[in-house]
Amino acid sequence: MHLAAIALAFVLLAAPLAAVAQQAGKVPRIGFLGGRSTPASPLLEEAFRQGLREHGWVDGQSIVIEWRNAEGHAERLPTLAAELVRIKVDVLITSAGEPAIRAMKQASSTIPIVMAVSLDPVRTGLVASLASPGGNVTGLTIQAVEVAGKRLELLKQAVPRASRVAVLWNAAYPGKEREWHETQVAARVLGVTLHSVEVRTTGDLDKAFAAIAKERSEALIVFSEPLTLTHQKRIVDFATQHRLPLISEQKEFASTGGLMTYGASLPALFRRSAYYVDRILKGAKPADLPVEQPTTFELVINLKTAKALGLTIPPSLLLRADQVIE
């Protein structure tokens, strides 16, 4: 009886210890939701993995990343978010902006959500404030609104003759109205007349192109978001055909033939988003982690495009460029 009692006590003691050991050895799973695949996607995904490694997490060893991608179909975001919740990931993260963040919030009010990229999370109601997000969402904002005026200023430096500038933008995308407002403010200071060309669906692009051509615009600004990014080559081809100097936010537009891009460094944002994942996995609550604004901005100039347009980029502007494509 004495031996049996000892054995029973050992079993009862070992059970919780085994459970603790199993929990301690559990490999966290991260659900990463992207909006579309682009030539830059492998670089950005590696930046995120690099950020994880800097905090001691190795993909496939001490952490597992479940990748999902809407491939440019925004209507798929809620289904993919729900799928990641269903497989019980420990943290959700997205680079697909406000629609994807909202889809994740609707899928779960408890799983921590990290925004690798967001436009205006406060105004769109995703967080209470940058300093105190509240709820289960935190991460980074791309701060596109605040640099909209700077983008027009850079375009004017590169193309001093440009007095009529078309602005191609998705008026249905959250936060873009404020970006349009900030561009108007800068235009008044710079003496530039803006022509607003709004799109909401892929089907609006041909009509938008016709409107830009009819107005005889001298340059083109494109606001970056999933619709314009999905069709960035088509937009750049139009600008090339009509000899329009184009500036946008994300480097892809310059790498495919646009004149310039200026915006937050996406690799830096992806790498920094790993910091939030690390903090959350170590017990921090999203509500207590302030949303950060970008600290690294990139100016990219396509000198080959400038030469094709007959433009001479001022040396002072070339010196400021983080990358010159020749």
Secondary structure, DSSP 8 states (H G I E B T S, - for coil): -HHHHHHHHHHHHHHHHHHHHHHHT---EEEEEES---TTHHHHHHHHHHHHHHTT--BTTTBEEEEEE-TT-GGGHHHHHHHHHHTT-SEEEESSHHHHHHHHHHH-SSS-EEESS-S-TTTTTSSS-SS---TTEEEB---TTTTHHHHHHHHHHH-TT--EEEEEEETTSTTHHHHHHHHHHHHHHHT-EEEEEEESSGGGHHHHHHHHHHTT-SEEEE--SHHHHHTHHHHHHHHHHTT--EEESSTHHHHTT-SEEEEE-HHHHHHHHHHHHHHHHTT--GGGS--B----EEEEEEHHHHHHTT----HHHHHH-SEEE-
